[in-house]
Amino acid sequence: MNKTLYQSIFLVCVCLFFTACIKDTDFDQTEDIALTPVVELDLIYFNLRASDFFDSINSTPILTVSDTTEIRFLDDSTLQESLKRAEFYFKFTNSIPRNFQVDFQFLSETNDTTYVAGTFVSEGLPAAPVITEYIQNVEGDDILSLTQANKVVVSVTIPSSNENLEGTLNLKSKTTYFLEY
């Protein structure tokens, strides 16, 4: 009787194995599967003092301060084909009593401009810093231009400066890349 029970269970399992969910499986649907990872990376940051905008040796204002940062993440061909959208987030904390114009120039390896963005930063006070946030979305045809860049130049322009100016201008930024494979 034990042997008959095992044979019956085995027969039922074999029948279920050959009839389970195979008939209506469409393997062509595998081409419709899309992976959409989201990658967040820190982009650039800086801490500028008011004294960075004044040359104390020559007693002359320095109206523009620039810095270049390499962005090697965008030079991968697989990434370039898969990138659907990029979002840049910039957070400025300004305690200098001046407004600023901040420009971001994305450059190729041969220093050709591939993409530009810019924003205005509101003035603050040493005792009351002002936070300015800026979001730049890059989509469509601009994505191709952006992926050609391997460095970004940040230029911070102040309308006027003197030796008595106090405070700091800080930037923290990140980039969110939306991919589709």
C-alpha positions as a Markdown table, in Angstrom:
| # | Residue | x | y | z |
|---|---|---|---|---|
| 1 | Met | 0.0 | 0.0 | 0.0 |
| 2 | Asn | 2.9 | 2.3 | 0.7 |
| 3 | Lys | 4.3 | 1.6 | -2.8 |
| 4 | Thr | 0.9 | 2.4 | -4.4 |
| 5 | Leu | 0.7 | 5.7 | -2.5 |
| 6 | Tyr | 4.2 | 6.8 | -3.7 |
| 7 | Gln | 3.4 | 5.9 | -7.3 |
| 8 | Ser | 0.2 | 7.9 | -7.2 |
| 9 | Ile | 1.9 | 10.9 | -5.8 |
| 10 | Phe | 4.7 | 10.6 | -8.3 |
| 11 | Leu | 2.2 | 10.3 | -11.2 |
| 12 | Val | 0.3 | 13.4 | -10.0 |
| 13 | Cys | 3.6 | 15.4 | -9.8 |
| 14 | Val | 4.6 | 14.3 | -13.2 |
| 15 | Cys | 1.3 | 15.4 | -14.7 |
| 16 | Leu | 1.5 | 18.8 | -12.9 |
| 17 | Phe | 5.1 | 19.2 | -14.2 |
| 18 | Phe | 4.1 | 18.8 | -17.8 |
| 19 | Thr | 1.0 | 20.9 | -17.7 |
| 20 | Ala | 2.1 | 23.8 | -15.5 |
| 21 | Cys | 2.1 | 27.3 | -17.1 |
| 22 | Ile | 4.1 | 26.5 | -20.3 |
| 23 | Lys | 1.3 | 26.6 | -22.8 |
| 24 | Asp | 0.8 | 30.4 | -22.7 |
| 25 | Thr | 4.3 | 31.6 | -22.2 |
| 26 | Asp | 5.4 | 34.2 | -24.8 |
| 27 | Phe | 9.2 | 34.4 | -24.8 |
| 28 | Asp | 9.1 | 37.3 | -27.2 |
| 29 | Gln | 8.1 | 39.5 | -24.2 |
| 30 | Thr | 11.6 | 39.4 | -22.9 |
| 31 | Glu | 12.5 | 42.2 | -25.4 |
| 32 | Asp | 9.9 | 44.4 | -23.7 |
| 33 | Ile | 11.7 | 44.3 | -20.3 |
| 34 | Ala | 13.4 | 47.6 | -19.4 |
| 35 | Leu | 15.7 | 48.2 | -16.4 |
| 36 | Thr | 15.5 | 51.8 | -15.2 |
| 37 | Pro | 18.1 | 52.4 | -12.6 |
| 38 | Val | 18.6 | 55.9 | -11.0 |
| 39 | Val | 22.1 | 56.9 | -10.1 |
| 40 | Glu | 22.8 | 59.8 | -7.7 |
| 41 | Leu | 26.3 | 61.2 | -7.6 |
| 42 | Asp | 27.9 | 64.3 | -5.9 |
| 43 | Leu | 29.0 | 66.7 | -8.6 |
| 44 | Ile | 30.9 | 69.7 | -7.3 |
| 45 | Tyr | 31.2 | 71.7 | -4.1 |
| 46 | Phe | 33.1 | 74.7 | -2.9 |
| 47 | Asn | 33.5 | 77.1 | 0.0 |
| 48 | Leu | 34.5 | 80.6 | -1.1 |
| 49 | Arg | 35.4 | 83.4 | 1.3 |
| 50 | Ala | 34.7 | 87.1 | 0.6 |
| 51 | Ser | 38.4 | 87.6 | 0.6 |
| 52 | Asp | 38.7 | 85.3 | -2.5 |
| 53 | Phe | 37.1 | 88.1 | -4.5 |
| 54 | Phe | 39.7 | 90.7 | -3.6 |
| 55 | Asp | 43.5 | 90.8 | -4.3 |
| 56 | Ser | 44.9 | 92.4 | -1.2 |
| 57 | Ile | 48.5 | 92.6 | -2.7 |
| 58 | Asn | 47.4 | 94.8 | -5.6 |
| 59 | Ser | 44.3 | 96.2 | -3.9 |
| 60 | Thr | 42.0 | 95.2 | -6.8 |
| 61 | Pro | 38.7 | 93.3 | -6.9 |
| 62 | Ile | 38.6 | 89.9 | -8.4 |
| 63 | Leu | 35.1 | 89.8 | -10.0 |
| 64 | Thr | 35.2 | 86.2 | -11.3 |
| 65 | Val | 36.5 | 83.1 | -9.6 |
| 66 | Ser | 36.5 | 79.9 | -11.7 |
| 67 | Asp | 37.3 | 76.2 | -11.0 |
| 68 | Thr | 37.4 | 73.1 | -13.3 |
| 69 | Thr | 36.2 | 69.7 | -12.2 |
| 70 | Glu | 36.6 | 66.5 | -14.2 |
| 71 | Ile | 33.4 | 64.4 | -14.7 |
| 72 | Arg | 34.6 | 61.0 | -16.0 |
| 73 | Phe | 31.3 | 59.3 | -15.4 |
| 74 | Leu | 29.8 | 60.5 | -18.7 |
| 75 | Asp | 32.5 | 59.1 | -21.0 |
| 76 | Asp | 31.2 | 55.5 | -21.0 |
| 77 | Ser | 29.5 | 54.6 | -24.3 |
| 78 | Thr | 27.0 | 52.3 | -22.6 |
| 79 | Leu | 26.0 | 55.1 | -20.3 |
| 80 | Gln | 25.7 | 57.5 | -23.2 |
| 81 | Glu | 23.3 | 55.3 | -25.0 |
| 82 | Ser | 21.2 | 54.5 | -21.9 |
| 83 | Leu | 21.0 | 58.0 | -20.4 |
| 84 | Lys | 17.4 | 59.3 | -20.7 |
| 85 | Arg | 17.5 | 62.3 | -18.4 |
| 86 | Ala | 19.8 | 64.1 | -15.9 |
| 87 | Glu | 18.9 | 66.3 | -13.1 |
| 88 | Phe | 21.4 | 68.7 | -11.5 |
| 89 | Tyr | 20.7 | 70.1 | -8.0 |
| 90 | Phe | 22.7 | 73.0 | -6.7 |
| 91 | Lys | 22.4 | 74.4 | -3.2 |
| 92 | Phe | 24.1 | 77.7 | -2.4 |
| 93 | Thr | 24.5 | 79.1 | 1.1 |
| 94 | Asn | 25.5 | 82.8 | 0.8 |
| 95 | Ser | 26.5 | 85.0 | 3.7 |
| 96 | Ile | 28.2 | 87.6 | 1.5 |
| 97 | Pro | 26.2 | 90.8 | 1.1 |
| 98 | Arg | 26.3 | 90.6 | -2.7 |
| 99 | Asn | 24.4 | 88.8 | -5.5 |
| 100 | Phe | 26.3 | 86.3 | -7.6 |
| 101 | Gln | 25.9 | 85.0 | -11.1 |
| 102 | Val | 27.1 | 81.3 | -11.3 |
| 103 | Asp | 27.7 | 79.7 | -14.7 |
| 104 | Phe | 28.3 | 76.0 | -15.4 |
| 105 | Gln | 30.1 | 75.3 | -18.7 |
| 106 | Phe | 30.5 | 71.7 | -19.7 |
| 107 | Leu | 33.5 | 71.0 | -21.9 |
| 108 | Ser | 34.7 | 68.2 | -24.1 |
| 109 | Glu | 38.2 | 66.8 | -24.0 |
| 110 | Thr | 39.2 | 69.4 | -26.6 |
| 111 | Asn | 37.7 | 72.2 | -24.5 |
| 112 | Asp | 34.7 | 72.7 | -26.8 |
| 113 | Thr | 31.6 | 73.8 | -25.0 |
| 114 | Thr | 29.0 | 71.0 | -25.1 |
| 115 | Tyr | 26.4 | 72.3 | -22.6 |
| 116 | Val | 25.8 | 75.5 | -20.4 |
| 117 | Ala | 23.7 | 76.3 | -17.5 |
| 118 | Gly | 23.6 | 79.2 | -15.0 |
| 119 | Thr | 21.8 | 80.7 | -12.1 |
| 120 | Phe | 21.5 | 83.8 | -9.9 |
| 121 | Val | 22.4 | 83.5 | -6.2 |
| 122 | Ser | 20.7 | 85.9 | -3.8 |
| 123 | Glu | 22.7 | 88.1 | -1.4 |
| 124 | Gly | 22.9 | 87.2 | 2.3 |
| 125 | Leu | 24.4 | 88.6 | 5.4 |
| 126 | Pro | 27.2 | 87.2 | 7.6 |
| 127 | Ala | 24.6 | 86.9 | 10.4 |
| 128 | Ala | 21.8 | 85.7 | 8.2 |
| 129 | Pro | 22.9 | 83.4 | 5.3 |
| 130 | Val | 20.5 | 83.0 | 2.4 |
| 131 | Ile | 20.0 | 79.6 | 0.7 |
| 132 | Thr | 19.4 | 79.5 | -3.0 |
| 133 | Glu | 18.5 | 76.2 | -4.7 |
| 134 | Tyr | 18.6 | 75.6 | -8.4 |
| 135 | Ile | 17.5 | 72.5 | -10.4 |
| 136 | Gln | 18.5 | 72.0 | -14.0 |
| 137 | Asn | 16.8 | 69.1 | -16.0 |
| 138 | Val | 18.5 | 67.9 | -19.1 |
| 139 | Glu | 16.5 | 65.8 | -21.6 |
| 140 | Gly | 16.1 | 65.1 | -25.3 |
| 141 | Asp | 18.7 | 66.4 | -27.6 |
| 142 | Asp | 20.6 | 68.1 | -24.8 |
| 143 | Ile | 21.5 | 64.7 | -23.3 |
| 144 | Leu | 23.8 | 63.9 | -26.3 |
| 145 | Ser | 25.5 | 67.3 | -25.8 |
| 146 | Leu | 25.9 | 66.6 | -22.1 |
| 147 | Thr | 27.4 | 63.2 | -22.5 |
| 148 | Gln | 30.2 | 64.6 | -24.7 |
| 149 | Ala | 31.5 | 66.6 | -21.7 |
| 150 | Asn | 34.3 | 65.3 | -19.5 |
| 151 | Lys | 34.7 | 68.4 | -17.3 |
| 152 | Val | 32.7 | 71.3 | -15.9 |
| 153 | Val | 33.9 | 74.8 | -15.4 |
| 154 | Val | 32.1 | 76.8 | -12.6 |
| 155 | Ser | 32.5 | 80.6 | -12.8 |
| 156 | Val | 31.3 | 82.7 | -9.9 |
| 157 | Thr | 30.9 | 86.4 | -10.7 |
| 158 | Ile | 30.3 | 89.1 | -8.1 |
| 159 | Pro | 29.2 | 92.6 | -9.2 |
| 160 | Ser | 31.7 | 94.5 | -6.9 |
| 161 | Ser | 34.1 | 93.6 | -4.1 |
| 162 | Asn | 36.3 | 95.4 | -1.6 |
| 163 | Glu | 38.7 | 94.5 | 1.2 |
| 164 | Asn | 36.1 | 95.0 | 3.9 |
| 165 | Leu | 33.7 | 92.4 | 2.4 |
| 166 | Glu | 32.8 | 89.5 | 4.8 |
| 167 | Gly | 31.1 | 86.2 | 4.6 |
| 168 | Thr | 31.2 | 82.9 | 2.6 |
| 169 | Leu | 29.6 | 81.4 | -0.4 |
| 170 | Asn | 29.2 | 77.6 | -0.3 |
| 171 | Leu | 27.9 | 75.2 | -2.9 |
| 172 | Lys | 26.9 | 71.6 | -2.6 |
| 173 | Ser | 25.6 | 69.8 | -5.7 |
| 174 | Lys | 24.5 | 66.4 | -6.9 |
| 175 | Thr | 23.5 | 64.9 | -10.2 |
| 176 | Thr | 20.7 | 62.3 | -10.7 |
| 177 | Tyr | 21.1 | 60.2 | -13.8 |
| 178 | Phe | 18.0 | 58.4 | -15.1 |
| 179 | Leu | 19.0 | 55.4 | -17.2 |
| 180 | Glu | 17.1 | 52.8 | -19.3 |
| 181 | Tyr | 18.6 | 49.5 | -20.4 |
